[in-house]
């Protein structure tokens, strides 16, 4: 789903639809979907299980937010279309606009990648900052509201019309509540309840494709000299099932990540973290780990497999219902596709509507 295969976002092309849209999940996919729906429906309500901070903060319900994230150009351009000024807002908050083949030492298959003639631009910031900027811009839309600290229970439906009519959820006080909607979007991530709901309500469950990778990521944030913006990417390879990244982010920090694939477990204690880094073919990460101040504990995140739910093959599916983001397909994080695909998913919803 490359950006050049899709028309760009154009709010002038949509027609108004009376009623309320409900989005389950307030992560990047849900935020982008809410923005698209706000240009069409009277009201949009985002249901999120975490209590959302007004700052750039790691969310308990999304432990991967503590790990480095990449924003590919298709994602950045789409977010800029959805939220004019997005790129500058990230930079104003300390994010960096870099050339990946000039500013990043990229090691793969025995050597470093040469600088490309055409710049390979990318924004660098933490996932909490990217999400915070997008959430702030979503909150600025007067017809979007958030219900955080709430837990989705199930969908409501009109069986005879083959339509999802809304959701049931536990509200901020723990009371079961029903919301009616003209369209419901499942952006609840890899823990989506949609496959089991379909199977329990007379629909076929989508087939699932899995690519097992059994990867673990361990990340720590350290201080970074203000004038040093360089980073490192080291891909794992046969014979060395270990990779690493050292990425510059806001607040004069580097995120240093170690990864182990196919069962190789990334370390969580300081001594082993440093010894792993010392064995890498590029020594920048271990040098900075030894010289700079450590700002966080080491956080580890496991990712067993890339998964795709093949909803597109189902012959029968409820109307007024869309599944997007990781609830459809979750990607091996090494490729840095998740946030960009979430933005492109919302663009596909826009064109569909």
C-alpha positions in Angstrom: 0.0 0.0 0.0 2.5 2.6 -1.1 1.4 6.3 -0.9 1.9 6.7 -4.7 -0.8 4.1 -5.3 -3.4 6.2 -3.4 -5.0 9.6 -3.9 -4.0 12.0 -1.1 -6.4 13.1 1.6 -9.0 15.6 0.3 -11.7 16.6 2.8 -13.6 18.5 0.1 -14.4 15.2 -1.7 -16.5 13.8 1.1 -20.2 14.3 1.9 -21.7 14.9 5.3 -23.3 11.9 7.0 -25.6 12.6 9.9 -24.8 10.6 13.1 -22.0 9.5 15.4 -18.9 7.5 14.6 -17.2 5.4 17.3 -13.5 4.5 17.3 -12.3 1.8 19.6 -8.7 2.5 20.5 -6.8 5.8 20.9 -3.5 4.9 19.5 -2.1 6.1 16.1 -4.6 4.1 14.0 -7.5 5.3 16.1 -6.4 8.9 16.2 -6.0 9.0 12.4 -9.4 7.3 11.9 -11.0 9.8 14.2 -9.6 12.7 12.2 -10.9 11.2 8.9 -14.3 10.6 10.4 -14.6 14.1 11.9 -14.7 15.5 8.4 -17.8 13.4 7.6 -19.9 12.7 10.7 -21.5 15.0 13.2 -19.6 13.6 16.1 -16.7 11.1 16.7 -16.2 9.4 20.0 -12.8 7.6 20.8 -13.0 4.9 23.4 -9.6 4.2 25.0 -8.8 1.9 27.9 -5.7 3.8 29.1 -6.1 7.1 31.0 -4.6 9.6 28.5 -1.9 12.0 29.6 -1.7 15.6 28.4 2.0 15.1 28.0 4.1 12.8 25.8 4.0 9.7 28.0 4.4 5.9 27.7 1.0 4.2 28.0 0.5 1.0 30.0 -1.8 -0.5 27.4 0.8 -0.1 24.7 4.1 -1.3 26.1 5.8 -1.0 22.7 5.6 2.8 23.0 8.9 2.6 25.1 10.7 1.2 22.1 12.1 3.2 19.1 9.7 3.9 16.3 10.3 5.0 12.7 8.0 7.2 10.7 8.4 6.4 7.1 7.9 9.2 4.5 4.5 7.9 3.3 3.3 8.1 7.0 4.7 11.5 7.6 3.2 12.9 4.4 -0.2 11.4 5.2 -0.1 12.8 8.7 0.8 16.2 7.3 -2.2 16.0 5.0 -4.5 15.0 7.9 -2.9 17.4 10.4 -1.4 20.4 8.6 1.7 21.6 10.5 2.3 18.1 12.0 6.0 18.0 10.8 6.8 21.4 12.2 5.1 20.6 15.5 7.2 17.5 15.9 10.4 19.6 15.2 9.2 22.3 17.5 8.9 19.7 20.3 12.5 18.6 19.7 12.1 15.9 17.0 14.8 15.8 14.3 14.5 15.8 10.5 17.4 13.7 9.2 18.7 12.1 6.0 18.7 8.3 6.8 21.7 7.5 4.5 23.8 10.5 5.6 23.0 11.0 9.3 22.5 7.3 10.1 25.3 4.7 9.9 23.4 1.9 8.3 25.2 -1.5 8.6 23.9 -4.5 6.7 25.4 -7.7 5.2 29.0 -6.9 6.2 29.3 -3.2 5.5 27.8 0.2 5.8 25.4 1.6 3.2 26.7 4.5 1.2 24.9 7.9 1.2 22.3 8.0 -1.5 22.2 10.7 -4.1 18.6 11.4 -3.3 18.0 12.2 0.4 16.1 9.6 2.3 14.3 11.9 4.7 12.8 10.8 8.0 11.5 12.4 11.2 13.0 11.1 14.4 11.3 11.3 17.8 9.9 9.0 20.4 6.6 7.2 19.9 5.1 9.0 22.8 5.9 12.4 21.2 4.5 11.4 17.8 1.3 10.2 19.5 1.1 13.2 21.7 1.4 15.6 18.7 -1.3 13.7 16.8 -3.6 13.4 19.8 -3.3 17.2 20.5 -4.3 18.0 17.0 -7.2 15.5 17.2 -8.4 17.1 20.4 -8.5 20.5 18.6 -11.4 19.2 16.5 -14.6 20.3 18.2 -16.6 17.3 17.1 -14.1 14.7 18.5 -14.3 13.6 22.1 -12.3 11.0 24.1 -13.7 8.5 26.6 -10.5 7.3 28.2 -10.2 4.8 31.1 -13.0 2.8 29.4 -13.1 -0.8 28.3 -14.8 -2.2 25.2 -17.1 -5.2 25.8 -18.8 -6.1 22.6 -20.6 -4.8 19.5 -24.3 -4.3 19.2 -25.9 -5.2 15.9 -29.1 -5.3 13.8 -29.0 -8.9 12.6 -31.7 -8.5 10.0 -29.9 -5.6 8.3 -26.4 -7.1 8.8 -25.2 -4.0 10.5 -23.1 -3.1 13.5 -25.1 -0.4 15.4 -22.7 0.5 18.2 -20.8 -0.9 21.1 -21.1 -1.8 24.8 -18.3 -0.7 27.1 -17.4 -0.2 30.7 -17.3 3.6 31.3 -15.1 5.6 33.5 -17.1 4.5 36.6 -17.1 0.9 35.6 -20.7 0.9 34.5 -21.8 -0.9 31.4 -22.8 1.7 28.7 -24.1 1.5 25.2 -23.2 3.8 22.4 -25.0 3.9 19.1 -23.1 4.7 15.9 -23.4 5.1 12.2 -20.0 3.6 11.7 -17.7 1.7 14.2 -14.0 1.4 13.7 -12.0 -1.3 15.5 -8.5 0.2 16.0 -7.9 -1.8 19.2 -4.7 -3.4 18.1 -3.4 -6.9 18.3 -5.7 -7.7 21.2 -8.8 -7.0 18.9 -11.9 -9.0 19.9 -13.3 -8.8 16.4 -12.3 -12.3 15.2 -13.9 -14.0 18.1 -17.0 -11.8 17.9 -17.5 -12.7 14.3 -17.2 -16.4 15.1 -19.7 -16.1 17.9 -22.2 -14.2 15.9 -22.7 -16.3 12.8 -19.9 -15.0 10.7 -16.7 -16.7 9.5 -13.5 -16.0 11.3 -10.8 -14.6 9.0 -7.9 -16.8 8.1 -4.6 -15.6 9.7 -1.2 -15.4 8.1 1.7 -15.6 10.5 5.4 -15.0 9.9 7.2 -16.2 13.0 10.2 -14.1 14.0 10.3 -14.5 17.9 12.1 -11.2 18.4 12.7 -9.3 21.6 13.7 -5.7 21.9 15.4 -4.1 24.8 15.8 -0.3 24.9 17.4 2.3 27.1 17.5 6.1 26.7 20.8 7.9 27.3 21.9 11.5 27.1 23.0 12.9 23.7 25.3 15.9 23.1 23.2 18.7 21.6 25.2 19.0 18.4 25.4 15.2 17.7 22.5 14.0 15.6 23.9 10.8 14.2 22.4 7.4 14.6 23.2 3.7 13.9 21.2 0.9 12.4 22.6 -2.7 12.5 20.5 -5.4 10.9 20.6 -9.0 12.3 21.8 -11.5 9.8 22.4 -15.3 9.5 25.1 -16.2 12.0 24.4 -13.1 14.0 20.8 -13.1 15.2 21.4 -9.8 17.0 20.7 -6.3 15.8 20.8 -2.8 17.2 19.8 0.8 16.7 20.9 4.1 18.2 18.4 6.7 17.3 18.5 10.5 18.2 15.2 11.8 19.6 13.9 14.8 21.4 15.3 16.2 24.7 18.9 15.5 23.6 18.5 11.8 24.0 19.5 8.6 22.1 17.3 5.6 22.2 19.6 2.5 22.1 17.9 -0.7 21.2 19.3 -4.3 21.1 17.3 -7.0 19.4 17.5 -10.7 19.3 15.6 -12.7 16.7 14.5 -16.4 16.5 14.7 -16.9 20.2 17.8 -14.9 21.0 16.7 -12.9 24.1 17.7 -9.3 24.3 19.2 -8.5 27.7 17.5 -6.5 30.5 20.5 -6.1 32.9 23.1 -3.4 32.5 26.2 -5.6 32.4 24.8 -7.9 29.6 23.4 -5.0 27.7 26.8 -3.4 27.5 28.5 -6.7 26.6 26.0 -7.3 23.8 26.6 -3.9 22.4 30.4 -4.5 22.6 30.0 -7.5 20.2 28.3 -5.5 17.5 30.2 -4.6 14.2 29.7 -0.9 14.8 31.0 0.4 18.2 29.1 3.7 18.5 26.3 2.2 20.7 28.7 0.7 23.3 30.9 3.8 23.3 27.9 6.1 24.1 26.5 3.6 26.6 29.8 3.8 28.5 30.3 7.6 28.2 26.8 9.1 28.5 24.3 9.3 31.3 21.6 6.6 31.4 18.2 8.2 31.7 15.8 5.2 31.9 15.8 1.6 32.9 16.1 -1.0 30.2 12.7 -2.0 28.9 12.1 -5.2 27.0 9.3 -6.0 24.5 8.6 -9.4 22.9 7.1 -9.7 19.4 6.5 -13.4 18.4 5.2 -13.0 14.8 4.0 -10.7 12.1 0.2 -11.4 11.8 -2.4 -10.5 9.1 -6.1 -11.2 9.5 -7.5 -11.7 6.0 -10.8 -9.9 6.4 -10.8 -9.1 2.7 -11.4 -12.7 1.9 -14.6 -13.0 3.9 -17.8 -13.4 1.8 -20.0 -12.0 4.6 -19.1 -9.1 6.9 -21.2 -6.7 8.9 -22.0 -3.3 7.4 -21.0 0.1 9.0 -17.9 -1.6 10.5 -14.2 -1.2 9.7 -11.1 -2.9 11.2 -7.8 -1.0 10.8 -4.2 -0.8 12.1 -2.7 -3.7 14.1 -6.2 -5.2 14.5 -5.8 -6.2 10.8 -2.0 -6.6 10.4 0.9 -6.2 12.8 4.4 -6.0 11.4 7.8 -7.1 12.6 8.9 -3.8 14.2 12.3 -4.0 12.6 10.8 -2.5 9.4 9.3 0.5 11.2 6.0 0.3 9.3 3.4 0.4 12.0 2.6 4.1 12.3 2.8 4.7 8.6 0.5 1.9 7.8 -2.0 3.2 10.4 -2.0 6.5 8.7 -2.5 4.9 5.3 -5.3 2.7 6.7 -7.2 5.8 7.7 -6.6 7.3 4.2 -8.2 4.1 2.7 -11.2 4.7 5.1 -11.4 8.3 3.8 -11.5 7.1 0.2 -14.0 4.4 1.0 -16.4 6.8 2.6 
